[in-house]
Amino acid sequence: MATLQLRNIRKSYGPLEVIKGVNLDIADREFVVFVGPSGCGKSTLLRMIAGLEEITGGDLLIDGKRVNTVGPADRGLAMVFQSYALYPHMTVRQNMGFALRLARVPRAERDRKVNEAARILQLEPYLDRRPRDLSGGQRQRVAIGRAIVRQPKVFLFDEPLSNLDAALRGQMRIELSRLHQELNATMVYVTHDQIEAMTMADKIVVLQAGRVEQVGSPLELYHHPANLFVAGFIGSPRMNLVSTKVVDAGPAGTTVSLPSGTRIAVPIQAGAVRVGDEVTLGIRPEGLQIDPDGAIAASVALVERLGGLTLLYVTLPDGQPMTVQIEGSSAARVRDTLCFAVQPDACHLFDRAGIAMPRADRHPLAA
């Protein structure tokens, strides 16, 4: 397979700069996911790697070789798009082998590569069918098979599951993860769905407005977000963010006060904040537990029962909303007033600029 290095990569359309100096290393056989909201530049960045968009500034290296001016066909990459783009008049076998046929690969070798890709993707029973006879998930697998037969250095995926329903997306996430393990391949995957990023990636790159906000493993980003944007984007349901003020700061930790007067201790490194600072308190929904002696009292506005777990949408006395994730058997109902205990290791503090403050502890799974 291959390594990728992006060195101060920039992309402009006239005076408008959409990719603003991205630096990134992608290791051999790594599964890297670009994630971010619509318009953040993730697909543009992927297309620059593929050679479909011109690089305005910086250097792109594949296996240490600068490829800025190398054409898409000569970079040794294969791209799978959101649209399947299959030829409707061709069978699955013909669709998967079409690029090899254009390259004048001998028939025997072409058949061998197509049959191997069909085995990997569990498409062997469908090789003689046409796209109209396949489900959405099967069509997407054919599109992936078309990339596999080329034996590329790097696989590029541009939101390949967006056209599938929820059940098929879940199934295809498992299949893509299995495919990565079987092919032992370098893969770069673009999505706006942070659940896809969390479940499949070795490394996540969070993008916003053409800039990299944070790079790390899924658990590192979940337990140690670098700023408010990452904290609010990574995690489902999203992190609760509440405006607070520091009332005590010392070697033992930092205590903040909510507008209601409730005080919460957070394990932040000494010297990171001062008494009187206005900060944002972040609490993961699973970091709140129903407890009659809990520090936070709130009214239940909505209950979502999801089987194994329940989501409570509650309102603090000052009107700020929060989400609480509890076990599915809870009897909580709308308009109940409940008290919640806070787990310190599920709390984060962010300064007025939105930057995360260093914690005095570190979650063991994020190390």
C-alpha positions in Angstrom: 0.0 0.0 0.0 1.2 3.6 0.6 1.7 6.6 2.8 0.3 10.1 2.3 1.8 13.4 3.5 0.0 16.7 3.1 2.2 19.7 3.7 0.5 23.1 4.0 -2.1 22.1 1.4 -4.2 25.1 0.2 -7.0 25.5 -2.3 -8.4 28.7 -3.6 -11.1 29.6 -6.1 -10.1 33.0 -7.2 -9.9 35.2 -4.0 -11.9 32.6 -2.0 -9.6 30.2 0.0 -11.5 27.0 0.9 -8.6 24.8 2.2 -6.4 26.8 4.5 -3.0 25.1 5.1 -3.7 21.5 6.0 -0.8 19.4 7.4 -1.4 15.7 7.8 0.4 12.3 7.8 -1.4 9.2 6.8 0.5 6.0 7.6 0.6 2.8 5.5 -2.5 0.7 6.0 -4.3 3.3 8.1 -8.0 4.0 7.9 -8.4 7.7 8.1 -11.7 9.5 8.2 -12.2 13.2 7.3 -15.3 14.4 9.2 -17.0 17.7 9.5 -20.2 19.7 8.7 -21.3 20.4 5.1 -19.0 23.0 3.4 -16.0 22.3 5.7 -13.8 21.3 2.7 -13.5 17.6 3.4 -14.6 16.4 -0.1 -12.5 19.1 -1.7 -9.5 17.9 0.2 -10.1 14.3 -0.9 -10.5 15.4 -4.5 -7.1 17.2 -4.3 -5.5 13.9 -3.1 -7.2 12.1 -6.0 -6.0 14.7 -8.5 -9.5 15.8 -9.4 -8.9 19.3 -8.0 -5.7 21.4 -8.6 -3.6 22.1 -5.6 -3.2 25.9 -5.2 -0.4 25.7 -2.6 1.6 23.2 -0.6 2.8 19.7 -1.4 1.1 16.3 -1.6 3.4 13.3 -1.3 2.6 9.7 -2.0 5.2 7.3 -0.6 7.5 10.3 -0.2 7.1 11.4 -3.9 5.6 14.8 -4.7 2.6 14.3 -7.0 1.1 17.8 -7.3 1.4 17.7 -11.1 0.8 14.0 -11.6 -2.5 13.1 -13.3 -5.2 11.2 -11.5 -4.7 8.0 -13.5 -1.0 7.9 -12.6 -1.2 8.4 -8.8 -2.1 4.8 -8.1 -5.3 5.7 -6.3 -8.9 4.5 -6.6 -12.0 6.5 -5.6 -15.5 5.4 -4.7 -18.1 8.1 -5.0 -21.4 8.7 -3.3 -23.1 7.9 -6.6 -22.6 4.3 -7.7 -22.2 5.4 -11.4 -22.6 1.8 -12.6 -23.3 1.1 -16.3 -26.9 -0.2 -16.4 -26.5 -2.3 -19.5 -23.5 -4.2 -18.1 -23.5 -7.1 -15.7 -21.8 -6.9 -12.3 -18.8 -8.8 -13.8 -18.5 -6.4 -16.7 -18.9 -3.3 -14.5 -16.1 -4.5 -12.1 -13.8 -5.4 -14.9 -14.4 -2.5 -17.3 -11.3 -0.4 -16.2 -9.1 -3.5 -16.6 -10.6 -4.0 -20.1 -9.8 -0.5 -21.1 -6.2 -1.0 -19.8 -6.0 -4.1 -22.1 -5.4 -6.5 -19.2 -5.5 -10.0 -20.5 -8.9 -11.8 -20.2 -7.6 -14.5 -17.8 -6.0 -12.0 -15.4 -9.1 -9.8 -15.6 -11.4 -12.6 -14.7 -9.1 -13.7 -11.8 -9.1 -10.1 -10.3 -12.9 -9.8 -10.7 -13.5 -13.2 -9.1 -11.2 -12.3 -6.2 -12.9 -9.0 -5.6 -16.3 -10.7 -5.8 -15.2 -13.2 -3.2 -14.0 -10.5 -0.8 -17.3 -8.5 -1.3 -19.5 -11.5 -1.2 -20.8 -10.7 -4.7 -20.2 -14.1 -6.3 -23.9 -15.0 -6.7 -24.6 -11.7 -8.4 -21.8 -11.5 -11.1 -24.2 -12.1 -14.0 -26.9 -9.7 -12.8 -27.3 -6.1 -13.9 -27.5 -3.1 -11.5 -31.3 -2.9 -11.7 -31.5 -6.3 -10.1 -29.4 -5.4 -7.0 -30.1 -3.7 -3.8 -28.5 -0.3 -2.9 -26.0 -2.0 -0.7 -25.1 -4.5 -3.4 -24.6 -1.7 -5.9 -22.3 0.1 -3.6 -20.3 -3.1 -3.1 -20.0 -3.4 -6.9 -18.6 0.2 -7.0 -16.1 -0.8 -4.3 -15.2 -3.9 -6.3 -14.5 -1.8 -9.3 -11.8 0.0 -7.2 -10.4 -3.2 -5.7 -9.6 -4.9 -9.0 -7.3 -2.0 -9.8 -5.2 -2.9 -6.8 -4.6 0.8 -5.9 -2.0 2.2 -3.5 -4.8 4.1 -1.6 -8.6 3.8 -1.5 -10.5 7.0 -1.4 -14.2 7.1 -0.3 -16.4 10.2 -0.8 -19.5 9.7 1.4 -20.2 6.3 -0.1 -23.0 5.4 2.3 -25.1 8.6 2.0 -27.6 7.1 -0.4 -28.4 4.1 1.8 -31.0 3.7 4.4 -30.1 3.5 8.1 -30.1 -0.3 8.3 -27.9 -0.7 5.2 -25.5 2.0 6.4 -24.9 0.1 9.6 -24.3 -3.1 7.6 -22.0 -1.4 5.2 -19.9 0.1 8.0 -19.2 -3.4 9.2 -18.4 -4.6 5.7 -16.0 -1.7 5.0 -14.2 -2.3 8.3 -13.9 -6.0 7.4 -12.7 -5.0 3.9 -10.0 -2.8 5.4 -8.7 -5.7 7.5 -8.8 -8.2 4.7 -7.1 -5.9 2.1 -4.7 -4.5 4.7 -5.1 -1.3 2.7 -4.6 2.5 3.2 -8.0 4.1 3.1 -9.2 7.7 3.3 -12.9 8.2 3.9 -15.0 11.3 3.9 -18.3 11.6 5.8 -20.4 14.2 7.6 -21.7 11.4 9.9 -19.6 11.3 13.1 -21.0 7.8 13.9 -19.3 6.5 10.8 -16.1 8.2 11.8 -16.2 6.8 15.4 -17.0 3.2 14.4 -14.6 2.8 11.4 -11.5 5.0 11.8 -8.1 4.4 13.1 -7.6 8.1 13.0 -10.2 10.9 12.6 -9.4 14.3 11.1 -12.0 16.9 12.2 -12.4 19.8 9.7 -14.1 23.1 9.9 -14.1 26.0 7.4 -11.1 24.5 5.6 -8.9 24.0 8.7 -8.0 21.0 10.8 -9.5 21.3 14.2 -8.1 18.1 15.7 -6.5 14.8 14.6 -6.6 11.7 16.8 -8.1 8.3 17.5 -11.8 8.1 18.0 -11.5 7.7 21.8 -8.9 10.5 22.0 -11.3 12.9 20.3 -14.2 11.7 22.4 -12.5 11.9 25.8 -10.1 14.8 25.1 -11.7 17.2 22.5 -9.3 20.1 21.7 -12.0 22.8 21.6 -15.7 23.5 21.7 -16.3 22.6 18.0 -14.8 19.1 18.4 -16.6 18.6 21.7 -20.0 19.5 20.2 -19.4 17.5 17.0 -18.0 14.2 18.2 -20.4 12.1 20.2 -24.0 11.1 19.8 -25.9 12.5 21.6 -23.6 15.6 21.7 -21.8 16.9 24.7 -23.8 19.2 27.0 -22.3 22.7 27.0 -23.2 25.1 29.8 -22.0 28.6 30.6 -20.4 28.7 34.1 -18.0 30.8 36.2 -14.9 29.7 38.2 -15.4 30.1 41.9 -12.4 28.1 43.2 -9.1 27.0 41.6 -6.3 25.2 43.3 -4.1 22.1 43.2 -7.0 19.8 44.0 -9.0 20.9 41.0 -11.4 23.6 39.7 -14.9 24.4 40.9 -17.4 26.2 38.7 -20.8 27.6 39.5 -23.8 27.3 37.2 -26.2 30.3 36.9 -28.5 28.4 39.3 -25.8 28.4 41.9 -25.0 24.7 41.6 -21.2 24.0 42.1 -19.4 21.3 40.2 -15.7 20.2 40.7 -13.7 19.5 37.5 -10.2 17.9 37.5 -8.4 20.7 35.7 -4.6 21.3 36.1 -3.6 23.9 38.6 -2.9 27.3 37.1 -5.1 26.8 34.0 -7.9 29.1 35.3 -8.4 31.8 37.8 -11.3 32.6 40.1 -13.9 34.7 38.3 -13.1 33.4 34.8 -16.1 32.8 32.6 -15.8 29.3 31.1 -17.9 26.7 29.4 -18.6 23.4 31.2 -18.9 20.3 29.0 -20.6 17.2 30.3 -21.1 14.0 28.3 -24.7 12.8 28.5 -23.6 9.5 30.1 -21.7 11.4 32.7 -25.0 12.4 34.4 -26.8 9.8 36.6 -30.1 10.0 38.4 -29.3 10.5 42.1 -31.6 11.9 44.8 -28.6 13.6 46.3 -27.2 14.8 43.0 -25.9 18.4 42.6 -28.0 19.2 39.5 -31.8 19.5 39.6 -33.7 19.6 36.3 -37.1 19.2 34.8 -37.7 16.5 32.2 -39.0 18.0 28.9 -38.8 15.0 26.6 -38.1 11.2 26.9 -36.7 9.1 24.1 -36.7 5.4 24.8 -34.3 3.5 22.5 -34.5 0.1 24.1 -31.2 -0.5 25.8 -30.9 3.1 26.8 -33.1 6.2 27.3 -32.3 9.8 26.5 -33.8 12.5 28.8 -34.0 16.0 27.5 -34.0 18.2 30.6 -34.1 21.8 31.5 -32.1 23.5 34.2 -33.8 26.1 36.5 -32.2 28.9 34.5 -33.6 27.5 31.2 -30.5 25.9 29.8 -31.2 22.5 28.1 -29.2 19.3 28.8 -29.3 15.7 27.5 -28.9 12.8 29.9 -28.2 9.2 28.8 -29.5 6.5 31.2 -30.4 2.8 31.1 -33.4 1.9 29.1 -35.4 0.6 32.1 -35.7 4.0 33.7 -39.3 5.0 34.7 -38.6 8.7 34.2 -41.4 10.7 32.6 -42.1 14.1 31.1 -42.5 16.9 33.7 -40.6 14.9 36.4 -38.1 16.9 38.4 -35.0 14.8 39.0 -31.6 15.3 40.6 -28.4 14.2 38.8 -25.0 13.4 40.0 -22.0 14.4 37.8 -19.1 12.1 37.1 -15.9 14.3 37.1 -14.2 12.3 34.4 -17.0 13.1 32.0 -16.5 16.9 32.5 -14.4 19.3 30.5 -13.8 23.1 30.7 -13.3 25.4 27.8 -12.0 29.0 28.0 -13.6 32.0 26.5 -11.8 31.3 23.2 -13.3 27.8 23.1 -10.0 26.0 23.8 -10.1 23.0 26.1 -8.2 23.3 29.4 -5.7 20.6 30.3 -7.1 18.0 32.6 -5.3 16.7 35.8 -6.4 13.2 34.9 -6.5 11.3 31.6 -9.0 8.7 30.5 -7.2 5.4 30.2 -8.8 4.4 26.9 -7.6 7.6 25.3 -3.9 7.1 26.1 
